[in-house]
Amino acid sequence: MSPLSLADRNLLLALARRSIEVALVGSLAPPERFEGALGEPRGAFVTLKRREDDELRGCIGRIEAREPLGVTVAHVAVAAATEDPRFPPLSPHELPGVRIEVSILTPPERIVPGAVQVGLHGLIVRLEGSRGLLLPQVAVEHEWDRETFLAETCRKARLPLDAWKDPEATLLAFTAEVLREE
């Protein structure tokens, strides 16, 4: 995976915002060709937070690296604004009051609970057809320790809080490069 330059980072944040703007007014963005790091298949999440109080307003992503990073960011930005089932779709007048965060993921790999590092790892817990995922920055923002992070990832999967201890549970970790608008 190629490293992201400062120009790449700025382009991804602008792309996320522009993709949402275009989607909210109902027009289509012209297709773009992405090269370098932005043309490589990578997983990504886009998180929207209200500027006034830093409260979550939407978060959607793709773990799998199926499309070029630029395409993935454009798609998940629109989904975070319009498809997160926890929130009503973002309205055009709300967009200026929203701060965009893009998390670019490494491929998930199996990890044992004792190796989870708060602030470094994002987590995925899978058990009995349920799956929960939390980005690395979530544990830091909430000041969770390792066990709380594991439990909250289980909660996200709608599993018992100690489901991560089940021998049948799959625990995966990934890291994320997080880009934030100021």
C-alpha positions in Angstrom: 0.0 0.0 0.0 1.3 3.4 -1.0 1.6 6.1 1.7 -0.8 9.0 1.4 0.7 12.4 0.7 -0.6 15.6 2.2 -2.2 16.3 -1.2 -3.9 12.9 -1.2 -5.2 13.5 2.3 -6.6 16.9 1.4 -8.1 15.5 -1.8 -9.9 12.7 0.1 -11.5 15.1 2.6 -12.6 17.4 -0.3 -13.8 14.4 -2.2 -15.9 13.2 0.7 -17.5 16.7 1.2 -18.1 17.2 -2.5 -19.7 13.8 -2.9 -22.1 14.5 -0.1 -22.9 18.0 -1.5 -23.7 16.5 -4.9 -25.8 13.7 -3.5 -27.8 16.1 -1.3 -28.8 18.3 -4.2 -29.7 15.4 -6.4 -27.1 15.7 -9.1 -24.5 13.3 -10.3 -20.8 13.8 -9.8 -18.6 13.2 -12.8 -16.7 9.9 -12.6 -13.1 10.4 -11.5 -9.9 8.5 -12.3 -7.7 7.9 -9.3 -4.0 7.3 -9.4 -1.3 6.4 -6.9 -2.5 5.7 -3.4 -6.0 6.9 -4.2 -6.3 4.3 -7.0 -5.3 1.3 -4.8 -8.1 -0.8 -3.4 -8.5 0.1 0.3 -11.2 -0.1 2.9 -12.4 3.2 4.4 -15.0 4.7 6.7 -16.4 8.2 6.7 -17.6 9.7 10.0 -19.8 12.8 10.2 -19.8 14.8 13.5 -21.7 18.0 14.3 -19.2 20.9 14.6 -21.1 22.5 17.5 -20.9 19.6 19.9 -18.8 16.9 18.2 -21.8 14.5 18.3 -22.0 11.7 15.8 -24.2 12.4 12.8 -23.4 9.4 10.6 -20.7 6.7 10.0 -20.6 4.2 7.2 -17.7 2.3 5.7 -16.4 -0.7 3.9 -13.8 -3.0 5.4 -13.2 -4.9 2.2 -10.9 -3.3 -0.4 -12.9 -3.8 -3.6 -12.6 -0.4 -5.3 -10.0 2.3 -5.6 -9.7 4.3 -2.3 -11.1 7.4 -4.0 -14.2 5.6 -5.2 -14.7 4.0 -1.8 -14.4 7.3 0.1 -16.9 9.0 -2.3 -19.4 6.1 -1.9 -19.2 5.8 1.9 -19.3 9.6 2.4 -22.7 9.7 0.7 -23.9 6.6 2.6 -22.8 8.1 5.9 -24.9 11.2 5.1 -27.9 9.4 3.7 -28.1 5.8 4.8 -26.9 5.4 8.4 -30.0 3.8 10.0 -29.3 5.5 13.4 -30.0 9.0 11.9 -32.3 10.7 9.4 -30.6 11.6 6.1 -28.5 14.8 6.4 -30.2 17.8 4.9 -28.3 20.3 2.6 -28.5 23.0 5.2 -26.9 20.8 7.9 -23.8 20.0 5.8 -21.8 23.2 6.7 -22.2 22.3 10.4 -20.7 18.9 9.9 -17.1 17.9 10.3 -15.9 15.0 8.1 -13.5 12.4 9.2 -12.1 9.7 6.8 -10.5 6.5 8.2 -8.4 4.5 5.8 -8.1 0.9 7.0 -5.5 -1.8 6.8 -6.8 -5.3 6.0 -8.2 -6.9 9.2 -6.2 -9.7 10.7 -7.0 -12.2 13.5 -5.8 -11.0 17.0 -5.9 -12.4 20.5 -7.6 -10.2 23.1 -4.4 -9.6 25.1 -2.7 -8.2 22.0 -5.4 -5.5 21.4 -3.9 -2.0 21.8 -6.3 0.8 22.5 -5.6 3.7 20.2 -3.9 1.6 17.6 -6.4 -1.1 16.8 -9.9 -1.1 15.5 -11.9 -4.2 16.3 -14.3 -6.6 14.6 -16.1 -9.2 16.6 -18.0 -12.0 14.8 -20.1 -14.7 16.4 -23.1 -16.7 15.3 -23.9 -14.5 12.3 -23.5 -11.2 14.3 -20.7 -8.7 13.6 -19.7 -5.5 15.4 -17.0 -3.1 14.4 -15.5 -0.1 16.1 -12.8 2.2 14.7 -9.6 2.7 16.7 -10.4 6.3 17.6 -13.7 5.3 19.3 -11.9 3.7 22.2 -9.7 6.8 22.7 -12.6 9.3 22.5 -14.4 7.3 25.2 -11.3 6.7 27.3 -11.9 2.9 27.3 -9.5 0.3 28.4 -8.9 -2.9 26.4 -11.7 -4.9 28.1 -14.2 -2.1 27.7 -13.3 -1.8 24.1 -13.8 -5.5 23.5 -17.1 -5.4 25.4 -18.4 -2.4 23.5 -17.5 -4.0 20.2 -19.6 -7.0 21.3 -22.4 -4.5 22.2 -22.2 -3.1 18.7 -22.7 -6.6 17.4 -25.7 -7.0 19.7 -23.9 -9.8 21.5 -23.4 -10.3 25.2 -20.6 -8.0 26.4 -18.3 -10.9 27.1 -18.9 -12.7 23.8 -15.3 -11.9 22.8 -14.3 -14.6 25.3 -16.4 -17.3 23.5 -14.0 -19.8 21.8 -16.2 -19.6 18.7 -15.9 -15.8 18.4 -13.6 -14.4 15.8 -11.7 -11.3 16.8 -10.1 -9.2 14.1 -8.0 -6.0 14.3 -7.0 -3.4 11.9 -5.4 0.0 12.0 -6.6 3.3 10.5 -5.1 6.4 9.2 -7.5 9.1 10.3 -8.0 12.3 8.3 -10.0 15.1 9.9 -11.4 18.4 8.7 -10.5 21.3 11.0 
